[in-house]
Amino acid sequence: MKDLLEVSDIMALLDGSDSTVRRLIDKGHLDAIRLTNRAPRRVRRDEMERYANSRKIPLDWSRIKK
């Protein structure tokens, strides 16, 4: 299982759009990191679980690429 999730993974987990996920990150609802200055943003698995649990959103981990 991935420890760092890409925006596309979060889109699949939340059944949301690219812009929705980026907005959640930009507004600070999801804490994201960049591995380098130009790398895409990633969200730690435990951060995604924290966000989902706080909003009572069930996560189906089978929806993301392994």
PDB file of N, CA, C and O in Angstrom, chain B, residues numbered from 101:
ATOM      1  N   MET B 101       0.847  -1.188   0.000  1.00  0.00           N
ATOM      2  CA  MET B 101       0.000   0.000   0.000  1.00  0.00           C
ATOM      3  C   MET B 101       0.886   1.242   0.000  1.00  0.00           C
ATOM      4  O   MET B 101       1.923   1.274   0.662  1.00  0.00           O
ATOM      5  N   LYS B 102       0.473   2.255  -0.740  1.00  0.00           N
ATOM      6  CA  LYS B 102       1.232   3.495  -0.836  1.00  0.00           C
ATOM      7  C   LYS B 102       1.175   4.274   0.480  1.00  0.00           C
ATOM      8  O   LYS B 102       0.131   4.352   1.127  1.00  0.00           O
ATOM      9  N   ASP B 103       2.318   4.845   0.861  1.00  0.00           N
ATOM     10  CA  ASP B 103       2.340   5.731   2.027  1.00  0.00           C
ATOM     11  C   ASP B 103       2.125   7.179   1.625  1.00  0.00           C
ATOM     12  O   ASP B 103       1.629   7.982   2.415  1.00  0.00           O
ATOM     13  N   LEU B 104       2.501   7.516   0.381  1.00  0.00           N
ATOM     14  CA  LEU B 104       2.270   8.855  -0.148  1.00  0.00           C
ATOM     15  C   LEU B 104       1.273   8.762  -1.293  1.00  0.00           C
ATOM     16  O   LEU B 104       1.469   7.999  -2.240  1.00  0.00           O
ATOM     17  N   LEU B 105       0.219   9.533  -1.200  1.00  0.00           N
ATOM     18  CA  LEU B 105      -0.852   9.485  -2.187  1.00  0.00           C
ATOM     19  C   LEU B 105      -0.744  10.661  -3.147  1.00  0.00           C
ATOM     20  O   LEU B 105      -0.483  11.792  -2.739  1.00  0.00           O
ATOM     21  N   GLU B 106      -0.945  10.380  -4.409  1.00  0.00           N
ATOM     22  CA  GLU B 106      -0.980  11.421  -5.430  1.00  0.00           C
ATOM     23  C   GLU B 106      -2.378  12.021  -5.480  1.00  0.00           C
ATOM     24  O   GLU B 106      -3.331  11.452  -4.947  1.00  0.00           O
ATOM     25  N   VAL B 107      -2.491  13.175  -6.125  1.00  0.00           N
ATOM     26  CA  VAL B 107      -3.797  13.822  -6.271  1.00  0.00           C
ATOM     27  C   VAL B 107      -4.788  12.860  -6.936  1.00  0.00           C
ATOM     28  O   VAL B 107      -5.955  12.811  -6.548  1.00  0.00           O
ATOM     29  N   SER B 108      -4.337  12.108  -7.920  1.00  0.00           N
ATOM     30  CA  SER B 108      -5.237  11.163  -8.604  1.00  0.00           C
ATOM     31  C   SER B 108      -5.737  10.074  -7.654  1.00  0.00           C
ATOM     32  O   SER B 108      -6.873   9.618  -7.783  1.00  0.00           O
ATOM     33  N   ASP B 109      -4.908   9.656  -6.711  1.00  0.00           N
ATOM     34  CA  ASP B 109      -5.336   8.668  -5.714  1.00  0.00           C
ATOM     35  C   ASP B 109      -6.433   9.245  -4.828  1.00  0.00           C
ATOM     36  O   ASP B 109      -7.431   8.582  -4.546  1.00  0.00           O
ATOM     37  N   ILE B 110      -6.238  10.481  -4.395  1.00  0.00           N
ATOM     38  CA  ILE B 110      -7.226  11.123  -3.517  1.00  0.00           C
ATOM     39  C   ILE B 110      -8.527  11.353  -4.269  1.00  0.00           C
ATOM     40  O   ILE B 110      -9.612  11.211  -3.704  1.00  0.00           O
ATOM     41  N   MET B 111      -8.418  11.713  -5.561  1.00  0.00           N
ATOM     42  CA  MET B 111      -9.617  11.865  -6.388  1.00  0.00           C
ATOM     43  C   MET B 111     -10.427  10.570  -6.384  1.00  0.00           C
ATOM     44  O   MET B 111     -11.649  10.593  -6.240  1.00  0.00           O
ATOM     45  N   ALA B 112      -9.736   9.446  -6.545  1.00  0.00           N
ATOM     46  CA  ALA B 112     -10.421   8.151  -6.568  1.00  0.00           C
ATOM     47  C   ALA B 112     -11.037   7.828  -5.204  1.00  0.00           C
ATOM     48  O   ALA B 112     -12.167   7.346  -5.134  1.00  0.00           O
ATOM     49  N   LEU B 113     -10.310   8.088  -4.135  1.00  0.00           N
ATOM     50  CA  LEU B 113     -10.818   7.771  -2.797  1.00  0.00           C
ATOM     51  C   LEU B 113     -12.044   8.604  -2.432  1.00  0.00           C
ATOM     52  O   LEU B 113     -12.991   8.097  -1.829  1.00  0.00           O
ATOM     53  N   LEU B 114     -12.020   9.886  -2.802  1.00  0.00           N
ATOM     54  CA  LEU B 114     -13.120  10.790  -2.445  1.00  0.00           C
ATOM     55  C   LEU B 114     -14.166  10.904  -3.537  1.00  0.00           C
ATOM     56  O   LEU B 114     -15.186  11.570  -3.360  1.00  0.00           O
ATOM     57  N   ASP B 115     -13.914  10.255  -4.668  1.00  0.00           N
ATOM     58  CA  ASP B 115     -14.799  10.368  -5.830  1.00  0.00           C
ATOM     59  C   ASP B 115     -15.002  11.850  -6.166  1.00  0.00           C
ATOM     60  O   ASP B 115     -16.124  12.310  -6.381  1.00  0.00           O
ATOM     61  N   GLY B 116     -13.884  12.581  -6.202  1.00  0.00           N
ATOM     62  CA  GLY B 116     -13.922  14.012  -6.467  1.00  0.00           C
ATOM     63  C   GLY B 116     -13.086  14.375  -7.671  1.00  0.00           C
ATOM     64  O   GLY B 116     -12.500  13.518  -8.333  1.00  0.00           O
ATOM     65  N   SER B 117     -13.044  15.654  -7.936  1.00  0.00           N
ATOM     66  CA  SER B 117     -12.292  16.143  -9.095  1.00  0.00           C
ATOM     67  C   SER B 117     -10.897  16.606  -8.688  1.00  0.00           C
ATOM     68  O   SER B 117     -10.588  16.768  -7.508  1.00  0.00           O
ATOM     69  N   ASP B 118     -10.079  16.810  -9.693  1.00  0.00           N
ATOM     70  CA  ASP B 118      -8.732  17.328  -9.495  1.00  0.00           C
ATOM     71  C   ASP B 118      -8.783  18.674  -8.758  1.00  0.00           C
ATOM     72  O   ASP B 118      -8.043  18.892  -7.799  1.00  0.00           O
ATOM     73  N   SER B 119      -9.656  19.563  -9.212  1.00  0.00           N
ATOM     74  CA  SER B 119      -9.735  20.898  -8.602  1.00  0.00           C
ATOM     75  C   SER B 119     -10.222  20.834  -7.161  1.00  0.00           C
ATOM     76  O   SER B 119      -9.785  21.632  -6.331  1.00  0.00           O
ATOM     77  N   THR B 120     -11.114  19.905  -6.846  1.00  0.00           N
ATOM     78  CA  THR B 120     -11.588  19.756  -5.467  1.00  0.00           C
ATOM     79  C   THR B 120     -10.450  19.327  -4.555  1.00  0.00           C
ATOM     80  O   THR B 120     -10.291  19.876  -3.465  1.00  0.00           O
ATOM     81  N   VAL B 121      -9.665  18.363  -4.982  1.00  0.00           N
ATOM     82  CA  VAL B 121      -8.544  17.883  -4.161  1.00  0.00           C
ATOM     83  C   VAL B 121      -7.524  18.995  -3.977  1.00  0.00           C
ATOM     84  O   VAL B 121      -7.040  19.209  -2.866  1.00  0.00           O
ATOM     85  N   ARG B 122      -7.193  19.698  -5.035  1.00  0.00           N
ATOM     86  CA  ARG B 122      -6.222  20.796  -4.939  1.00  0.00           C
ATOM     87  C   ARG B 122      -6.736  21.907  -4.026  1.00  0.00           C
ATOM     88  O   ARG B 122      -5.956  22.519  -3.296  1.00  0.00           O
ATOM     89  N   ARG B 123      -8.027  22.169  -4.061  1.00  0.00           N
ATOM     90  CA  ARG B 123      -8.630  23.173  -3.183  1.00  0.00           C
ATOM     91  C   ARG B 123      -8.537  22.737  -1.723  1.00  0.00           C
ATOM     92  O   ARG B 123      -8.244  23.559  -0.854  1.00  0.00           O
ATOM     93  N   LEU B 124      -8.783  21.447  -1.439  1.00  0.00           N
ATOM     94  CA  LEU B 124      -8.648  20.935  -0.073  1.00  0.00           C
ATOM     95  C   LEU B 124      -7.220  21.127   0.441  1.00  0.00           C
ATOM     96  O   LEU B 124      -7.011  21.466   1.606  1.00  0.00           O
ATOM     97  N   ILE B 125      -6.251  20.908  -0.433  1.00  0.00           N
ATOM     98  CA  ILE B 125      -4.845  21.101  -0.059  1.00  0.00           C
ATOM     99  C   ILE B 125      -4.557  22.584   0.135  1.00  0.00           C
ATOM    100  O   ILE B 125      -3.961  22.972   1.140  1.00  0.00           O
ATOM    101  N   ASP B 126      -4.976  23.417  -0.819  1.00  0.00           N
ATOM    102  CA  ASP B 126      -4.706  24.853  -0.751  1.00  0.00           C
ATOM    103  C   ASP B 126      -5.318  25.502   0.489  1.00  0.00           C
ATOM    104  O   ASP B 126      -4.725  26.409   1.074  1.00  0.00           O
ATOM    105  N   LYS B 127      -6.498  25.040   0.888  1.00  0.00           N
ATOM    106  CA  LYS B 127      -7.178  25.609   2.065  1.00  0.00           C
ATOM    107  C   LYS B 127      -6.693  25.008   3.379  1.00  0.00           C
ATOM    108  O   LYS B 127      -7.131  25.427   4.450  1.00  0.00           O
ATOM    109  N   GLY B 128      -5.782  24.017   3.303  1.00  0.00           N
ATOM    110  CA  GLY B 128      -5.218  23.448   4.515  1.00  0.00           C
ATOM    111  C   GLY B 128      -6.020  22.312   5.127  1.00  0.00           C
ATOM    112  O   GLY B 128      -5.711  21.865   6.231  1.00  0.00           O
ATOM    113  N   HIS B 129      -7.048  21.837   4.425  1.00  0.00           N
ATOM    114  CA  HIS B 129      -7.836  20.713   4.942  1.00  0.00           C
ATOM    115  C   HIS B 129      -7.043  19.409   4.858  1.00  0.00           C
ATOM    116  O   HIS B 129      -7.220  18.510   5.679  1.00  0.00           O
ATOM    117  N   LEU B 130      -6.172  19.320   3.862  1.00  0.00           N
ATOM    118  CA  LEU B 130      -5.254  18.190   3.710  1.00  0.00           C
ATOM    119  C   LEU B 130      -3.836  18.740   3.684  1.00  0.00           C
ATOM    120  O   LEU B 130      -3.530  19.657   2.922  1.00  0.00           O
ATOM    121  N   ASP B 131      -2.982  18.181   4.512  1.00  0.00           N
ATOM    122  CA  ASP B 131      -1.585  18.605   4.557  1.00  0.00           C
ATOM    123  C   ASP B 131      -0.813  17.845   3.487  1.00  0.00           C
ATOM    124  O   ASP B 131      -0.766  16.615   3.507  1.00  0.00           O
ATOM    125  N   ALA B 132      -0.206  18.576   2.552  1.00  0.00           N
ATOM    126  CA  ALA B 132       0.520  17.951   1.448  1.00  0.00           C
ATOM    127  C   ALA B 132       1.996  18.321   1.512  1.00  0.00           C
ATOM    128  O   ALA B 132       2.384  19.325   2.109  1.00  0.00           O
ATOM    129  N   ILE B 133       2.801  17.483   0.880  1.00  0.00           N
ATOM    130  CA  ILE B 133       4.238  17.730   0.799  1.00  0.00           C
ATOM    131  C   ILE B 133       4.669  17.651  -0.657  1.00  0.00           C
ATOM    132  O   ILE B 133       3.957  17.108  -1.502  1.00  0.00           O
ATOM    133  N   ARG B 134       5.837  18.198  -0.933  1.00  0.00           N
ATOM    134  CA  ARG B 134       6.483  18.057  -2.242  1.00  0.00           C
ATOM    135  C   ARG B 134       7.844  17.433  -1.982  1.00  0.00           C
ATOM    136  O   ARG B 134       8.569  17.862  -1.084  1.00  0.00           O
ATOM    137  N   LEU B 135       8.188  16.429  -2.761  1.00  0.00           N
ATOM    138  CA  LEU B 135       9.480  15.764  -2.586  1.00  0.00           C
ATOM    139  C   LEU B 135      10.620  16.643  -3.089  1.00  0.00           C
ATOM    140  O   LEU B 135      11.738  16.568  -2.581  1.00  0.00           O
ATOM    141  N   THR B 136      10.335  17.475  -4.087  1.00  0.00           N
ATOM    142  CA  THR B 136      11.260  18.497  -4.571  1.00  0.00           C
ATOM    143  C   THR B 136      10.422  19.742  -4.864  1.00  0.00           C
ATOM    144  O   THR B 136       9.193  19.686  -4.820  1.00  0.00           O
ATOM    145  N   ASN B 137      11.074  20.854  -5.158  1.00  0.00           N
ATOM    146  CA  ASN B 137      10.334  22.100  -5.407  1.00  0.00           C
ATOM    147  C   ASN B 137       9.357  21.993  -6.575  1.00  0.00           C
ATOM    148  O   ASN B 137       8.309  22.639  -6.564  1.00  0.00           O
ATOM    149  N   ARG B 138       9.688  21.192  -7.573  1.00  0.00           N
ATOM    150  CA  ARG B 138       8.855  21.100  -8.767  1.00  0.00           C
ATOM    151  C   ARG B 138       7.987  19.834  -8.813  1.00  0.00           C
ATOM    152  O   ARG B 138       7.225  19.630  -9.758  1.00  0.00           O
ATOM    153  N   ALA B 139       8.109  19.010  -7.806  1.00  0.00           N
ATOM    154  CA  ALA B 139       7.361  17.746  -7.783  1.00  0.00           C
ATOM    155  C   ALA B 139       5.888  18.008  -7.472  1.00  0.00           C
ATOM    156  O   ALA B 139       5.552  18.987  -6.805  1.00  0.00           O
ATOM    157  N   PRO B 140       5.015  17.129  -7.957  1.00  0.00           N
ATOM    158  CA  PRO B 140       3.592  17.262  -7.600  1.00  0.00           C
ATOM    159  C   PRO B 140       3.397  17.061  -6.101  1.00  0.00           C
ATOM    160  O   PRO B 140       4.210  16.431  -5.425  1.00  0.00           O
ATOM    161  N   ARG B 141       2.318  17.605  -5.615  1.00  0.00           N
ATOM    162  CA  ARG B 141       2.019  17.465  -4.192  1.00  0.00           C
ATOM    163  C   ARG B 141       1.573  16.045  -3.875  1.00  0.00           C
ATOM    164  O   ARG B 141       0.927  15.382  -4.686  1.00  0.00           O
ATOM    165  N   ARG B 142       1.929  15.600  -2.688  1.00  0.00           N
ATOM    166  CA  ARG B 142       1.541  14.271  -2.202  1.00  0.00           C
ATOM    167  C   ARG B 142       0.970  14.431  -0.793  1.00  0.00           C
ATOM    168  O   ARG B 142       1.322  15.357  -0.062  1.00  0.00           O
ATOM    169  N   VAL B 143       0.095  13.518  -0.438  1.00  0.00           N
ATOM    170  CA  VAL B 143      -0.519  13.514   0.888  1.00  0.00           C
ATOM    171  C   VAL B 143      -0.199  12.180   1.544  1.00  0.00           C
ATOM    172  O   VAL B 143      -0.343  11.123   0.930  1.00  0.00           O
ATOM    173  N   ARG B 144       0.232  12.240   2.783  1.00  0.00           N
ATOM    174  CA  ARG B 144       0.529  11.001   3.516  1.00  0.00           C
ATOM    175  C   ARG B 144      -0.763  10.225   3.773  1.00  0.00           C
ATOM    176  O   ARG B 144      -1.828  10.804   3.986  1.00  0.00           O
ATOM    177  N   ARG B 145      -0.636   8.915   3.747  1.00  0.00           N
ATOM    178  CA  ARG B 145      -1.796   8.039   3.967  1.00  0.00           C
ATOM    179  C   ARG B 145      -2.474   8.343   5.303  1.00  0.00           C
ATOM    180  O   ARG B 145      -3.701   8.417   5.370  1.00  0.00           O
ATOM    181  N   ASP B 146      -1.690   8.520   6.362  1.00  0.00           N
ATOM    182  CA  ASP B 146      -2.292   8.792   7.671  1.00  0.00           C
ATOM    183  C   ASP B 146      -3.007  10.140   7.701  1.00  0.00           C
ATOM    184  O   ASP B 146      -3.980  10.303   8.437  1.00  0.00           O
ATOM    185  N   GLU B 147      -2.543  11.101   6.917  1.00  0.00           N
ATOM    186  CA  GLU B 147      -3.219  12.391   6.812  1.00  0.00           C
ATOM    187  C   GLU B 147      -4.556  12.226   6.098  1.00  0.00           C
ATOM    188  O   GLU B 147      -5.551  12.835   6.491  1.00  0.00           O
ATOM    189  N   MET B 148      -4.582  11.404   5.051  1.00  0.00           N
ATOM    190  CA  MET B 148      -5.837  11.140   4.347  1.00  0.00           C
ATOM    191  C   MET B 148      -6.835  10.454   5.265  1.00  0.00           C
ATOM    192  O   MET B 148      -8.021  10.785   5.259  1.00  0.00           O
ATOM    193  N   GLU B 149      -6.357   9.496   6.055  1.00  0.00           N
ATOM    194  CA  GLU B 149      -7.232   8.798   7.005  1.00  0.00           C
ATOM    195  C   GLU B 149      -7.763   9.760   8.065  1.00  0.00           C
ATOM    196  O   GLU B 149      -8.931   9.680   8.444  1.00  0.00           O
ATOM    197  N   ARG B 150      -6.908  10.673   8.548  1.00  0.00           N
ATOM    198  CA  ARG B 150      -7.337  11.662   9.539  1.00  0.00           C
ATOM    199  C   ARG B 150      -8.453  12.538   8.961  1.00  0.00           C
ATOM    200  O   ARG B 150      -9.476  12.761   9.608  1.00  0.00           O
ATOM    201  N   TYR B 151      -8.245  13.026   7.745  1.00  0.00           N
ATOM    202  CA  TYR B 151      -9.248  13.872   7.096  1.00  0.00           C
ATOM    203  C   TYR B 151     -10.570  13.118   6.932  1.00  0.00           C
ATOM    204  O   TYR B 151     -11.632  13.631   7.287  1.00  0.00           O
ATOM    205  N   ALA B 152     -10.499  11.915   6.401  1.00  0.00           N
ATOM    206  CA  ALA B 152     -11.714  11.126   6.165  1.00  0.00           C
ATOM    207  C   ALA B 152     -12.428  10.794   7.473  1.00  0.00           C
ATOM    208  O   ALA B 152     -13.652  10.901   7.552  1.00  0.00           O
ATOM    209  N   ASN B 153     -11.688  10.399   8.483  1.00  0.00           N
ATOM    210  CA  ASN B 153     -12.302  10.067   9.776  1.00  0.00           C
ATOM    211  C   ASN B 153     -12.971  11.278  10.409  1.00  0.00           C
ATOM    212  O   ASN B 153     -14.041  11.152  11.004  1.00  0.00           O
ATOM    213  N   SER B 154     -12.356  12.445  10.287  1.00  0.00           N
ATOM    214  CA  SER B 154     -12.929  13.651  10.890  1.00  0.00           C
ATOM    215  C   SER B 154     -14.237  14.054  10.218  1.00  0.00           C
ATOM    216  O   SER B 154     -15.050  14.766  10.808  1.00  0.00           O
ATOM    217  N   ARG B 155     -14.438  13.599   8.991  1.00  0.00           N
ATOM    218  CA  ARG B 155     -15.660  13.923   8.256  1.00  0.00           C
ATOM    219  C   ARG B 155     -16.550  12.708   8.021  1.00  0.00           C
ATOM    220  O   ARG B 155     -17.530  12.764   7.278  1.00  0.00           O
ATOM    221  N   LYS B 156     -16.181  11.612   8.673  1.00  0.00           N
ATOM    222  CA  LYS B 156     -16.939  10.358   8.576  1.00  0.00           C
ATOM    223  C   LYS B 156     -17.116   9.900   7.124  1.00  0.00           C
ATOM    224  O   LYS B 156     -18.195   9.473   6.713  1.00  0.00           O
ATOM    225  N   ILE B 157     -16.019  10.003   6.361  1.00  0.00           N
ATOM    226  CA  ILE B 157     -16.004   9.569   4.966  1.00  0.00           C
ATOM    227  C   ILE B 157     -15.360   8.180   4.910  1.00  0.00           C
ATOM    228  O   ILE B 157     -14.196   8.029   5.279  1.00  0.00           O
ATOM    229  N   PRO B 158     -16.095   7.176   4.458  1.00  0.00           N
ATOM    230  CA  PRO B 158     -15.485   5.847   4.334  1.00  0.00           C
ATOM    231  C   PRO B 158     -14.506   5.824   3.159  1.00  0.00           C
ATOM    232  O   PRO B 158     -14.785   6.372   2.092  1.00  0.00           O
ATOM    233  N   LEU B 159     -13.370   5.188   3.372  1.00  0.00           N
ATOM    234  CA  LEU B 159     -12.364   5.087   2.312  1.00  0.00           C
ATOM    235  C   LEU B 159     -12.281   3.651   1.806  1.00  0.00           C
ATOM    236  O   LEU B 159     -12.148   2.710   2.588  1.00  0.00           O
ATOM    237  N   ASP B 160     -12.360   3.501   0.507  1.00  0.00           N
ATOM    238  CA  ASP B 160     -12.216   2.199  -0.131  1.00  0.00           C
ATOM    239  C   ASP B 160     -10.852   2.187  -0.824  1.00  0.00           C
ATOM    240  O   ASP B 160     -10.703   2.667  -1.948  1.00  0.00           O
ATOM    241  N   TRP B 161      -9.859   1.626  -0.123  1.00  0.00           N
ATOM    242  CA  TRP B 161      -8.479   1.647  -0.608  1.00  0.00           C
ATOM    243  C   TRP B 161      -8.297   0.826  -1.878  1.00  0.00           C
ATOM    244  O   TRP B 161      -7.279   0.969  -2.556  1.00  0.00           O
ATOM    245  N   SER B 162      -9.257  -0.028  -2.216  1.00  0.00           N
ATOM    246  CA  SER B 162      -9.142  -0.807  -3.453  1.00  0.00           C
ATOM    247  C   SER B 162      -9.346   0.083  -4.694  1.00  0.00           C
ATOM    248  O   SER B 162      -9.104  -0.364  -5.815  1.00  0.00           O
ATOM    249  N   ARG B 163      -9.781   1.313  -4.505  1.00  0.00           N
ATOM    250  CA  ARG B 163     -10.025   2.208  -5.635  1.00  0.00           C
ATOM    251  C   ARG B 163      -8.759   2.859  -6.183  1.00  0.00           C
ATOM    252  O   ARG B 163      -8.791   3.470  -7.252  1.00  0.00           O
ATOM    253  N   ILE B 164      -7.642   2.735  -5.460  1.00  0.00           N
ATOM    254  CA  ILE B 164      -6.415   3.366  -5.942  1.00  0.00           C
ATOM    255  C   ILE B 164      -5.454   2.324  -6.505  1.00  0.00           C
ATOM    256  O   ILE B 164      -5.540   1.132  -6.208  1.00  0.00           O
ATOM    257  N   LYS B 165      -4.532   2.827  -7.334  1.00  0.00           N
ATOM    258  CA  LYS B 165      -3.507   1.952  -7.917  1.00  0.00           C
ATOM    259  C   LYS B 165      -2.588   1.478  -6.806  1.00  0.00           C
ATOM    260  O   LYS B 165      -2.300   2.219  -5.867  1.00  0.00           O
ATOM    261  N   LYS B 166      -2.141   0.267  -6.915  1.00  0.00           N
ATOM    262  CA  LYS B 166      -1.208  -0.281  -5.899  1.00  0.00           C
ATOM    263  C   LYS B 166       0.178   0.239  -6.126  1.00  0.00           C
ATOM    264  O   LYS B 166       1.096  -0.105  -5.382  1.00  0.00           O
TER     265      LYS B 166
END
